[in-house]
Amino acid sequence: MTDEGYHRMTDSTTSPVTPRAAQHGTTSSSEAAVVLRIATRLDTATFTASAIDDPLLLGPLESALTRVPRGGAVLVGSEADVVAALDPAGVHPVVLLVPADDLPSAVTPTWHTAVLEAGYVGCLVTAGWRLYVRAESADTLGPALSYPPTDAERDATQELGREAFLAEIVAWRTAALTRWSVRAYEESGKTNKDLLDELTRTTDILETVYRTFSWRVTAPLRAVQSARMRSARR
């Protein structure tokens, strides 16, 4: 589906709906689904394909949004927006989408149970989003929002996962090495001046050894031994 198709299914206004306006139902009476853009990371008030960066989500939404009942709402928001949408006095969106940036680190968020008790059914969970649908619409929208990803979508998500994993490893190792070096310095009980003095003394000792007669005499023997060791490693 094109961006234009998504525009036709969304609110015709260009400004996002505020949480209070959404709670009082002051949304556009669009003939298709009304998308409530509340405190999201999306760049536009309208719900376009380019606004979603999760390849696993595009297919299900493209199929499901065409089946949302007339005037039905799709809430794209953070945890706080989800809780507000469950208020009995507010709007009950047909579909809830919660960005991963707003998800807690726990596998099952604490508000997951509250969402289910409010009449929603859990659907697709991707690396970027968590989706829910109203129970009365589960038969028509559930399959579309829960379908298995295609090979292309799975490959794209796995590639994103690998990049994130590598970035996490680099960040963790950098932090670990920094902590270890700081800890070693603190546990030594030595100041920077102490360490510099110790380095100077060690350098002086080595220079003294290199100037001795025995070191110069045994230089050929050390050269032969080094050559043997290099040959053994080949």
C-alpha positions in Angstrom: 0.0 0.0 0.0 1.3 3.5 -0.9 1.6 6.5 1.4 -1.4 7.9 -0.3 -3.4 4.9 0.7 -2.4 5.4 4.4 -3.5 9.0 4.2 -6.9 8.1 3.1 -7.3 5.8 6.2 -6.2 8.4 8.6 -7.5 11.6 10.1 -7.8 14.3 7.5 -6.3 16.9 9.9 -2.6 17.7 9.9 -2.2 18.3 13.7 -1.8 15.4 16.1 -4.6 14.6 18.5 -3.8 15.5 22.1 -4.4 12.9 24.9 -7.3 15.0 26.4 -9.0 15.5 23.1 -8.7 11.8 22.4 -10.3 11.0 25.8 -13.3 13.1 24.9 -13.6 11.7 21.5 -13.0 14.9 19.6 -11.4 13.2 16.6 -12.2 13.5 13.0 -15.2 11.5 11.7 -13.2 9.9 9.0 -15.0 7.2 7.0 -12.1 4.9 7.7 -9.8 4.3 10.7 -8.8 7.3 12.7 -5.2 7.2 13.8 -4.5 8.9 17.1 -0.9 10.1 17.1 -0.2 10.7 20.8 3.4 11.3 22.1 4.9 9.1 19.5 8.2 9.0 17.7 6.4 9.2 14.3 7.3 12.3 12.2 3.9 13.0 10.8 0.4 13.2 12.2 -0.8 10.9 9.5 0.0 7.2 9.6 2.2 6.6 6.5 4.3 3.6 5.6 7.4 5.6 5.8 6.7 6.5 9.4 7.1 2.8 10.5 10.7 1.5 10.5 9.8 -2.1 11.6 9.6 -4.4 8.5 7.6 -7.0 10.5 4.9 -4.4 11.2 4.2 -3.0 7.7 2.5 -6.1 6.3 0.1 -6.7 9.2 -0.9 -3.0 9.5 -1.4 -2.7 5.8 -3.9 -5.5 5.9 -5.5 -4.8 9.2 -6.1 -1.0 8.8 -8.3 -1.7 5.7 -10.6 -3.8 8.0 -10.9 -1.5 10.9 -14.6 -0.5 11.3 -15.7 2.9 10.2 -14.6 5.5 12.7 -12.5 3.0 14.6 -9.4 4.4 16.2 -5.8 3.1 16.1 -3.7 4.4 19.0 0.0 4.7 18.4 1.6 5.8 21.6 3.7 5.2 24.7 2.8 3.3 27.8 1.2 6.3 29.4 -1.0 6.8 26.3 -2.1 3.1 26.5 -3.1 3.5 30.1 -5.0 6.7 29.3 -6.8 4.9 26.4 -8.1 2.3 28.8 -9.9 5.0 30.9 -13.7 4.1 30.8 -14.5 7.7 30.0 -12.1 7.8 27.1 -11.8 6.4 23.6 -11.2 2.7 23.2 -9.1 2.3 20.1 -9.6 -0.8 18.0 -5.8 -1.4 17.8 -3.1 -0.4 20.2 0.5 0.0 19.0 3.2 0.6 21.6 6.8 1.5 20.4 9.6 -0.6 21.8 11.4 2.6 22.9 8.6 2.9 25.5 8.6 -0.7 26.5 10.1 -1.7 29.8 13.0 -4.1 29.9 10.8 -6.9 31.3 9.5 -9.4 28.7 6.0 -8.9 29.9 5.2 -5.2 30.9 3.3 -4.6 34.1 0.5 -3.0 32.1 0.0 -6.0 29.9 -2.5 -7.6 32.2 -4.5 -4.3 32.5 -4.7 -4.1 28.7 -6.0 -7.7 28.5 -8.6 -7.0 31.3 -9.8 -4.0 29.5 -10.9 -6.1 26.6 -7.8 -6.3 24.4 -6.1 -9.4 22.8 -2.4 -9.6 22.4 -1.2 -9.9 18.8 2.1 -9.5 17.0 5.2 -8.6 19.1 8.3 -7.5 17.1 11.6 -6.0 18.1 10.1 -2.5 17.5 6.4 -2.8 18.5 3.8 -4.6 20.6 0.3 -4.8 19.1 -3.1 -5.4 20.7 -6.6 -5.5 19.2 -10.1 -5.1 20.8 -11.6 -8.5 21.6 -14.8 -7.8 19.5 -12.5 -7.2 16.5 -10.2 -10.1 17.2 -11.9 -12.4 14.7 -11.5 -9.9 11.8 -8.3 -8.1 12.7 -6.5 -10.7 14.8 -5.2 -13.0 12.0 -4.0 -10.0 10.0 -2.1 -8.6 13.1 -0.6 -11.9 14.0 0.4 -13.5 10.7 3.9 -15.0 10.4 6.5 -12.8 8.7 7.8 -13.4 5.2 11.4 -14.5 4.6 12.3 -11.0 3.4 10.8 -9.4 6.5 12.5 -11.9 8.8 15.9 -11.3 7.1 15.5 -7.6 7.4 14.7 -7.8 11.1 17.6 -10.3 11.7 20.0 -7.9 10.1 18.8 -5.0 12.3 19.2 -7.4 15.3 22.8 -8.3 14.4 23.7 -4.6 14.1 22.2 -3.8 17.4 23.9 -6.9 19.0 27.3 -5.8 17.7 26.8 -2.3 18.9 25.8 -3.6 22.3 28.9 -5.8 22.5 31.2 -2.9 21.6 29.5 -0.6 24.2 29.7 -3.3 26.9 33.4 -4.1 26.3 34.3 -0.4 26.3 32.5 0.1 29.6 34.0 -3.1 31.1 37.6 -2.2 30.1 37.1 1.3 31.4 35.8 0.0 34.8 38.6 -2.5 35.0 41.4 0.0 34.4 39.9 2.5 36.9 39.5 -0.3 39.5 43.1 -1.4 39.0 44.3 2.1 39.4 42.2 2.7 42.5 43.2 -0.7 44.1 46.9 0.0 43.5 46.8 2.9 45.9 49.3 4.8 43.8 49.1 8.3 42.5 50.1 9.3 38.9 53.4 10.6 40.2 54.1 7.2 41.9 53.4 5.4 38.6 55.6 7.8 36.6 58.5 7.4 39.1 58.1 3.6 38.9 58.3 3.7 35.1 61.4 5.9 35.2 63.2 3.5 37.6 62.3 0.5 35.4 63.6 2.3 32.3 66.9 3.1 34.1 67.4 -0.5 35.2 66.8 -1.8 31.6 69.2 0.8 30.2 71.9 -0.3 32.7 71.4 -4.0 31.8 71.7 -3.2 28.1 75.1 -1.4 28.7 76.7 -4.3 30.6 79.5 -6.4 29.0 77.6 -9.7 29.5 74.5 -8.4 27.6 76.7 -7.4 24.6 78.6 -10.7 24.6 75.5 -12.9 24.7 73.7 -10.9 21.9 74.7 -13.5 19.2 73.3 -16.3 21.3 70.0 -14.5 21.8 69.8 -13.9 18.0 70.2 -17.6 17.3 67.5 -18.5 19.9 65.1 -16.0 18.4 65.6 -17.5 14.9 64.9 -21.0 16.2 61.7 -19.9 17.9 60.5 -18.2 14.7 61.3 -21.3 12.7 59.4 -23.5 15.2 56.3 -21.3 14.8 56.1 -21.7 11.0 
